[in-house]
Amino acid sequence: MALPKTPIPGMVVRYSFLWSTDARAGESEGRKDRPCVIVTAVRPTPDGHFRIRVLPITHRPSDPARSIAVPPRVKRHLGLDADASWIVLDEVNEFVWPGVDLRPVSRLKPGVWTFGVLPTEIFDEIRANLRLILQQRRTVRTE
């Protein structure tokens, strides 16, 4: 699948995610490409570029209370590994789509740019929990 022209909230992409601790340490690029969930896609300018916010999917969340476990059936649906994973809600990267940090889903599939889209019930849970975390001002955004 070619890189979509229009990113969709709930879509899972492979992205070089920059954690806030690494950014504070002076790093400007993520250390590892990882699956990330697009949570917003806003077209800010007439040139057709989208402003994107993504949440990382990880095997080791720093705080499981501010993360959502990815059910095994969803991981299978997306083609991810079988290890337990969480969507981290309090770390967000923002970039202009398409960005230089997007990657094909694997080296074996150079033309495939998305893992798929999360089921609606999982994405609704992300939005509800993210709203609470944003109200508490506990989200860190990195550009």
Buried (B, 14 or more C-beta within 10 A) or exposed (E): EEBEEEBEBBBBBBBBBBBBEBBEEEEEEBEEBBBBBBBBBEEEEEEEEBBBBBBBBBEEBEEEEBBBBBEEEBBEBBBBEEEEBBBBBBBBBBBBBBBEBBBBBEEEEEEBBBBBBBBEEBBEBBEEBBEEBEEEEEBEEBE
